[in-house]
Amino acid sequence: DTWNKVMAAGRPGGVSHVLTVLRLATQQLAVDPDRIYLVGRGRGVEVALATGDYSPQRFAGIIGRAGDTGEQTSANLSNLPTLFVGGGAKARAFQASTPNSRIETSATEAELWSWIQEHPRTAHPSSVTVVVGMPFPTRTYWLRLSPDAMDCTATASIDREAGSVTITGRGV
């Protein structure tokens, strides 16, 4: 039950462990930051989504295999492509609320690799949303919040041609 949490009972949860492995791997191996994907199988799909929700700017996409999404919301994952292979009813609801999410009833390894090649990381999206959790995340991509309440949200869009940024928020 603690694998989809950053912290649980004052100790690191599963999301902390996944991010620690990512940090160690990128320190010791030649890793392309635009090709880091989270893949979860079974209950690991929830962990992959929770990790992506906590820090979506670090990943290129999420793949869920033979598992459902749990109660994961999609607000912080709006720029992170997701692919669910054999997902259940909650995966279908997640997919319906997320524009770059796809569900396949089955997929071969070659089809998964093809999807990966089609979806490199978007490092600087023109629109981002941050929905603050308890107590994290407080940042997605280039927008960081200093929340005044635990139910804070902000959406920001960049108009590069006009040189402007528009931010709408609640509780920030």
C-alpha positions, 0 to 999 in steps of 0.5 A: 500500500505504500508503493504509490506514495512518496512518504509513508509513516515517516519513511520513504515510499515506493515513489522515493525508491523509484526516483532513487533508482533513477538518480543512481542509474543516471549517475552511473550510466550513459542515459538519454534523458529524453528516453526515460520511461516508466513501465509498470506491470500489475500493481506496478502500473499504479506506482509508475503513474504515481511516480510520473505524477510526482515528477513528470518532467523527468520522463518521456512516457508511462507504459502500464501492462496487465494492470489498472491505474488505481485512483490516480488522477491525470492532472499532472500527467497532461504532457506525459504520454501513457500507453496501457496494455490490457488495462481495466475500467480505471485505465479507460476512465484515465484515458478518457480524461487524458488527451495523450493516453492510449489503450491497447488490448494487447501489444507485442514487444515490437509495438511497445518499442515502436510507441517508445520511439514515437514518444520522446520526452517533451522537456519544455511544453507550452502548457503545464498544470500543477495540482499540489499533492500531500505534500508533493508534487509542487512542480511540473516542468517549468512551473513550481508552486509555493502552495498556501493550501493542500488543494492548490492548482495552477495552469500556465501557458506560454505564448512564445510568439507574443513573449507572454506567460498566462497563469491561472491558479487557486490557492497559490 
